[in-house]
Amino acid sequence: LGRRESPPSAMFEQVKQAVGELHLQVLKRVCKFVLVRLLGRFIATEIDLQKLDFEVASGTAELKDLQIDARTVNAVLGDEAPGISDGRIGCVRLVVPWRGFLQGEAACVQLSDLE
């Protein structure tokens, strides 16, 4: 007695919201996987999913203010190029073409505000 049951529509909305949140977390992990595969060795710190700004509908994800791993960048540039001692990426934007991604359509990574 005293326990009040939620109407079926309220329970459905709760389940729908939980599934939506789970779906978002899975998509964020996919974006993180792509970013780590493309840029992971050039970034000094691990990518934090909490800092990933993600828009599901457009398939875009953004990370801001990432520290560059100067040693790795210098190794890739070689001795002929001037080296860097420190740096950061102001914004990394990943665009994932959801409709064609599983069929091999490439994701696009854009870097801006490099210092």
MIGU-241671 format. One record per atom (N, C-alpha, C): atom name; x, y, z. Coordinates in steps of 0.05 Angstrom, whole numbers, always signed. Layout:
BEGIN
+------+--------+--------+--------+
! atom !      u !      v !      w !
+------+--------+--------+--------+
!   CA !      X !      Y !      Z !
...
+------+--------+--------+--------+
// end
This chain:
BEGIN
+------+--------+--------+--------+
! atom !      u !      v !      w !
+------+--------+--------+--------+
!    N !    +16 !    -24 !     +0 !
!   CA !     +0 !     +0 !     +0 !
!    C !    +17 !    +25 !     +0 !
!    N !     +6 !    +46 !    -11 !
!   CA !    +21 !    +71 !    -11 !
!    C !    +40 !    +74 !    -35 !
!    N !    +46 !    +51 !    -47 !
!   CA !    +64 !    +53 !    -71 !
!    C !    +48 !    +60 !    -95 !
!    N !    +57 !    +79 !   -109 !
!   CA !    +42 !    +89 !   -132 !
!    C !    +57 !    +81 !   -158 !
!    N !    +44 !    +67 !   -175 !
!   CA !    +55 !    +59 !   -201 !
!    C !    +56 !    +82 !   -221 !
!    N !    +77 !    +83 !   -236 !
!   CA !    +79 !   +103 !   -257 !
!    C !    +61 !    +94 !   -280 !
!    N !    +48 !   +113 !   -293 !
!   CA !    +32 !   +105 !   -317 !
!    C !    +51 !    +94 !   -338 !
!    N !    +41 !    +76 !   -356 !
!   CA !    +58 !    +64 !   -376 !
!    C !    +72 !    +85 !   -394 !
!    N !    +59 !   +107 !   -400 !
!   CA !    +71 !   +127 !   -417 !
!    C !    +96 !   +140 !   -403 !
!    N !    +94 !   +144 !   -377 !
!   CA !   +117 !   +155 !   -362 !
!    C !   +140 !   +135 !   -362 !
!    N !   +134 !   +110 !   -358 !
!   CA !   +155 !    +89 !   -358 !
!    C !   +168 !    +87 !   -386 !
!    N !   +151 !    +89 !   -406 !
!   CA !   +162 !    +88 !   -434 !
!    C !   +181 !   +111 !   -438 !
!    N !   +174 !   +135 !   -429 !
!   CA !   +191 !   +158 !   -433 !
!    C !   +218 !   +155 !   -418 !
!    N !   +217 !   +143 !   -394 !
!   CA !   +241 !   +138 !   -379 !
!    C !   +259 !   +118 !   -393 !
!    N !   +248 !    +97 !   -404 !
!   CA !   +263 !    +78 !   -419 !
!    C !   +275 !    +90 !   -444 !
!    N !   +258 !   +106 !   -458 !
!   CA !   +267 !   +119 !   -482 !
!    C !   +291 !   +138 !   -476 !
!    N !   +289 !   +152 !   -455 !
!   CA !   +311 !   +171 !   -447 !
!    C !   +336 !   +155 !   -440 !
!    N !   +333 !   +133 !   -426 !
!   CA !   +356 !   +117 !   -418 !
!    C !   +370 !   +105 !   -443 !
!    N !   +354 !    +95 !   -462 !
!   CA !   +365 !    +84 !   -487 !
!    C !   +379 !   +106 !   -503 !
!    N !   +367 !   +130 !   -504 !
!   CA !   +379 !   +152 !   -518 !
!    C !   +406 !   +160 !   -505 !
!    N !   +408 !   +160 !   -479 !
!   CA !   +433 !   +166 !   -465 !
!    C !   +454 !   +145 !   -471 !
!    N !   +446 !   +120 !   -471 !
!   CA !   +464 !    +98 !   -477 !
!    C !   +474 !   +100 !   -506 !
!    N !   +456 !   +106 !   -524 !
!   CA !   +463 !   +110 !   -552 !
!    C !   +484 !   +133 !   -555 !
!    N !   +480 !   +155 !   -541 !
!   CA !   +498 !   +177 !   -542 !
!    C !   +526 !   +169 !   -532 !
!    N !   +527 !   +154 !   -510 !
!   CA !   +552 !   +146 !   -499 !
!    C !   +567 !   +127 !   -519 !
!    N !   +553 !   +110 !   -532 !
!   CA !   +565 !    +92 !   -552 !
!    C !   +576 !   +109 !   -575 !
!    N !   +561 !   +128 !   -585 !
!   CA !   +570 !   +145 !   -607 !
!    C !   +594 !   +162 !   -599 !
!    N !   +595 !   +171 !   -574 !
!   CA !   +618 !   +186 !   -564 !
!    C !   +643 !   +169 !   -564 !
!    N !   +639 !   +143 !   -557 !
!   CA !   +662 !   +125 !   -556 !
!    C !   +672 !   +120 !   -585 !
!    N !   +654 !   +118 !   -604 !
!   CA !   +662 !   +115 !   -632 !
!    C !   +679 !   +139 !   -640 !
!    N !   +669 !   +163 !   -634 !
!   CA !   +684 !   +188 !   -640 !
!    C !   +711 !   +188 !   -627 !
!    N !   +712 !   +180 !   -602 !
!   CA !   +738 !   +180 !   -588 !
!    C !   +757 !   +160 !   -602 !
!    N !   +747 !   +137 !   -610 !
!   CA !   +763 !   +117 !   -623 !
!    C !   +775 !   +128 !   -649 !
!    N !   +758 !   +142 !   -665 !
!   CA !   +768 !   +154 !   -690 !
!    C !   +789 !   +175 !   -684 !
!    N !   +784 !   +193 !   -664 !
!   CA !   +804 !   +213 !   -658 !
!    C !   +830 !   +202 !   -648 !
!    N !   +828 !   +181 !   -631 !
!   CA !   +853 !   +169 !   -621 !
!    C !   +868 !   +156 !   -644 !
!    N !   +854 !   +142 !   -662 !
!   CA !   +868 !   +130 !   -685 !
!    C !   +882 !   +150 !   -702 !
!    N !   +869 !   +174 !   -706 !
!   CA !   +880 !   +194 !   -724 !
!    C !   +901 !   +212 !   -710 !
!    N !   +896 !   +220 !   -686 !
!   CA !   +912 !   +240 !   -673 !
!    C !   +925 !   +232 !   -647 !
!    N !   +918 !   +208 !   -637 !
!   CA !   +926 !   +200 !   -610 !
!    C !   +956 !   +203 !   -603 !
!    N !   +973 !   +196 !   -622 !
!   CA !  +1002 !   +198 !   -615 !
!    C !  +1012 !   +227 !   -615 !
!    N !   +997 !   +245 !   -626 !
!   CA !  +1005 !   +273 !   -626 !
!    C !   +994 !   +289 !   -603 !
!    N !   +977 !   +277 !   -587 !
!   CA !   +964 !   +291 !   -565 !
!    C !   +976 !   +281 !   -539 !
!    N !   +983 !   +300 !   -521 !
!   CA !   +998 !   +293 !   -497 !
!    C !   +980 !   +280 !   -475 !
!    N !   +954 !   +285 !   -475 !
!   CA !   +937 !   +274 !   -455 !
!    C !   +915 !   +257 !   -467 !
!    N !   +902 !   +241 !   -451 !
!   CA !   +881 !   +223 !   -461 !
!    C !   +856 !   +240 !   -467 !
!    N !   +841 !   +232 !   -487 !
!   CA !   +816 !   +246 !   -494 !
!    C !   +795 !   +240 !   -473 !
!    N !   +783 !   +260 !   -462 !
!   CA !   +763 !   +258 !   -441 !
!    C !   +735 !   +259 !   -454 !
!    N !   +719 !   +238 !   -451 !
!   CA !   +692 !   +237 !   -462 !
!    C !   +674 !   +259 !   -451 !
!    N !   +679 !   +267 !   -426 !
!   CA !   +663 !   +288 !   -414 !
!    C !   +667 !   +315 !   -428 !
!    N !   +690 !   +319 !   -440 !
!   CA !   +696 !   +344 !   -454 !
!    C !   +690 !   +344 !   -483 !
!    N !   +679 !   +321 !   -493 !
!   CA !   +672 !   +318 !   -521 !
!    C !   +645 !   +330 !   -526 !
!    N !   +644 !   +351 !   -541 !
!   CA !   +618 !   +364 !   -548 !
!    C !   +608 !   +350 !   -573 !
!    N !   +585 !   +337 !   -571 !
!   CA !   +576 !   +319 !   -593 !
!    C !   +548 !   +326 !   -602 !
!    N !   +545 !   +329 !   -628 !
!   CA !   +519 !   +333 !   -640 !
!    C !   +512 !   +309 !   -657 !
!    N !   +493 !   +293 !   -647 !
!   CA !   +486 !   +268 !   -660 !
!    C !   +476 !   +272 !   -688 !
!    N !   +457 !   +290 !   -692 !
!   CA !   +444 !   +294 !   -718 !
!    C !   +463 !   +301 !   -740 !
!    N !   +482 !   +319 !   -734 !
!   CA !   +501 !   +328 !   -754 !
!    C !   +525 !   +310 !   -756 !
!    N !   +529 !   +293 !   -736 !
!   CA !   +553 !   +276 !   -736 !
!    C !   +579 !   +290 !   -731 !
!    N !   +577 !   +312 !   -715 !
!   CA !   +601 !   +327 !   -709 !
!    C !   +608 !   +325 !   -679 !
!    N !   +634 !   +324 !   -674 !
!   CA !   +644 !   +324 !   -647 !
!    C !   +667 !   +344 !   -645 !
!    N !   +668 !   +358 !   -623 !
!   CA !   +690 !   +378 !   -619 !
!    C !   +703 !   +374 !   -592 !
!    N !   +729 !   +377 !   -593 !
!   CA !   +746 !   +378 !   -569 !
!    C !   +762 !   +404 !   -570 !
!    N !   +764 !   +417 !   -547 !
!   CA !   +778 !   +442 !   -547 !
!    C !   +802 !   +440 !   -528 !
!    N !   +823 !   +456 !   -535 !
!   CA !   +846 !   +460 !   -519 !
!    C !   +861 !   +434 !   -512 !
!    N !   +873 !   +422 !   -532 !
!   CA !   +888 !   +397 !   -528 !
!    C !   +918 !   +404 !   -529 !
!    N !   +933 !   +392 !   -511 !
!   CA !   +962 !   +396 !   -510 !
!    C !   +975 !   +378 !   -531 !
!    N !   +994 !   +389 !   -547 !
!   CA !  +1008 !   +373 !   -567 !
!    C !  +1032 !   +359 !   -554 !
!    N !  +1037 !   +335 !   -562 !
!   CA !  +1061 !   +320 !   -554 !
!    C !  +1084 !   +329 !   -572 !
!    N !  +1099 !   +348 !   -563 !
!   CA !  +1120 !   +360 !   -579 !
!    C !  +1141 !   +340 !   -588 !
!    N !  +1148 !   +322 !   -571 !
!   CA !  +1169 !   +302 !   -578 !
!    C !  +1161 !   +285 !   -602 !
!    N !  +1136 !   +276 !   -602 !
!   CA !  +1126 !   +260 !   -624 !
!    C !  +1124 !   +276 !   -650 !
!    N !  +1114 !   +301 !   -648 !
!   CA !  +1112 !   +318 !   -672 !
!    C !  +1140 !   +323 !   -683 !
!    N !  +1160 !   +329 !   -666 !
!   CA !  +1187 !   +333 !   -675 !
!    C !  +1199 !   +308 !   -689 !
!    N !  +1193 !   +285 !   -678 !
!   CA !  +1203 !   +260 !   -690 !
!    C !  +1191 !   +256 !   -718 !
!    N !  +1166 !   +263 !   -722 !
!   CA !  +1153 !   +260 !   -748 !
!    C !  +1164 !   +281 !   -768 !
!    N !  +1169 !   +305 !   -758 !
!   CA !  +1179 !   +327 !   -775 !
!    C !  +1208 !   +321 !   -784 !
!    N !  +1223 !   +308 !   -768 !
!   CA !  +1251 !   +302 !   -775 !
!    C !  +1270 !   +325 !   -769 !
!    N !  +1295 !   +320 !   -775 !
!   CA !  +1316 !   +339 !   -768 !
!    C !  +1316 !   +364 !   -787 !
!    N !  +1305 !   +361 !   -810 !
!   CA !  +1305 !   +383 !   -830 !
!    C !  +1286 !   +406 !   -822 !
!    N !  +1265 !   +400 !   -808 !
!   CA !  +1245 !   +420 !   -801 !
!    C !  +1252 !   +432 !   -773 !
!    N !  +1245 !   +458 !   -769 !
!   CA !  +1249 !   +469 !   -742 !
!    C !  +1231 !   +454 !   -722 !
!    N !  +1242 !   +449 !   -699 !
!   CA !  +1227 !   +434 !   -678 !
!    C !  +1209 !   +452 !   -662 !
!    N !  +1191 !   +440 !   -648 !
!   CA !  +1174 !   +455 !   -630 !
!    C !  +1180 !   +446 !   -601 !
!    N !  +1176 !   +464 !   -582 !
!   CA !  +1181 !   +457 !   -554 !
!    C !  +1155 !   +453 !   -539 !
!    N !  +1133 !   +465 !   -549 !
!   CA !  +1108 !   +464 !   -535 !
!    C !  +1086 !   +472 !   -555 !
!    N !  +1062 !   +464 !   -551 !
!   CA !  +1041 !   +472 !   -569 !
!    C !  +1014 !   +462 !   -560 !
!    N !   +993 !   +473 !   -572 !
!   CA !   +967 !   +463 !   -566 !
!    C !   +949 !   +466 !   -591 !
!    N !   +928 !   +451 !   -591 !
!   CA !   +908 !   +452 !   -612 !
!    C !   +883 !   +465 !   -600 !
!    N !   +875 !   +488 !   -610 !
!   CA !   +852 !   +502 !   -599 !
!    C !   +826 !   +486 !   -602 !
!    N !   +822 !   +474 !   -625 !
!   CA !   +798 !   +459 !   -630 !
!    C !   +802 !   +437 !   -650 !
!    N !   +793 !   +413 !   -643 !
!   CA !   +792 !   +390 !   -661 !
!    C !   +763 !   +384 !   -667 !
!    N !   +756 !   +384 !   -692 !
!   CA !   +728 !   +379 !   -700 !
!    C !   +728 !   +353 !   -717 !
!    N !   +712 !   +334 !   -710 !
!   CA !   +709 !   +309 !   -724 !
!    C !   +681 !   +309 !   -737 !
!    N !   +680 !   +304 !   -763 !
!   CA !   +654 !   +301 !   -777 !
!    C !   +652 !   +272 !   -786 !
!    N !   +632 !   +258 !   -776 !
!   CA !   +628 !   +230 !   -783 !
!    C !   +603 !   +227 !   -800 !
!    N !   +606 !   +218 !   -825 !
!   CA !   +583 !   +214 !   -843 !
!    C !   +568 !   +189 !   -835 !
!    N !   +549 !   +190 !   -816 !
!   CA !   +536 !   +166 !   -805 !
!    C !   +525 !   +148 !   -827 !
!    N !   +512 !   +159 !   -846 !
!   CA !   +499 !   +143 !   -867 !
!    C !   +519 !   +126 !   -882 !
!    N !   +543 !   +136 !   -887 !
!   CA !   +562 !   +122 !   -903 !
!    C !   +586 !   +111 !   -888 !
!    N !   +587 !   +116 !   -862 !
!   CA !   +610 !   +108 !   -846 !
!    C !   +616 !    +78 !   -846 !
!    N !   +595 !    +62 !   -843 !
!   CA !   +599 !    +33 !   -843 !
!    C !   +605 !    +22 !   -870 !
!    N !   +599 !    +38 !   -891 !
!   CA !   +605 !    +29 !   -918 !
!    C !   +632 !    +40 !   -928 !
!    N !   +647 !    +51 !   -910 !
!   CA !   +675 !    +60 !   -916 !
!    C !   +678 !    +89 !   -922 !
!    N !   +657 !   +105 !   -920 !
!   CA !   +660 !   +134 !   -924 !
!    C !   +677 !   +146 !   -902 !
!    N !   +696 !   +162 !   -909 !
!   CA !   +716 !   +172 !   -890 !
!    C !   +705 !   +194 !   -872 !
!    N !   +714 !   +194 !   -847 !
!   CA !   +709 !   +216 !   -829 !
!    C !   +729 !   +238 !   -835 !
!    N !   +722 !   +262 !   -827 !
!   CA !   +738 !   +286 !   -832 !
!    C !   +747 !   +298 !   -806 !
!    N !   +772 !   +304 !   -803 !
!   CA !   +782 !   +317 !   -779 !
!    C !   +793 !   +345 !   -787 !
!    N !   +783 !   +365 !   -772 !
!   CA !   +792 !   +393 !   -777 !
!    C !   +806 !   +403 !   -752 !
!    N !   +829 !   +415 !   -756 !
!   CA !   +844 !   +427 !   -733 !
!    C !   +844 !   +457 !   -737 !
!    N !   +840 !   +472 !   -715 !
!   CA !   +841 !   +501 !   -717 !
!    C !   +854 !   +512 !   -692 !
!    N !   +863 !   +537 !   -694 !
!   CA !   +876 !   +551 !   -672 !
!    C !   +900 !   +536 !   -662 !
!    N !   +918 !   +529 !   -680 !
!   CA !   +943 !   +515 !   -672 !
!    C !   +963 !   +536 !   -661 !
!    N !   +975 !   +529 !   -639 !
!   CA !   +995 !   +547 !   -627 !
!    C !  +1020 !   +531 !   -621 !
+------+--------+--------+--------+
// end
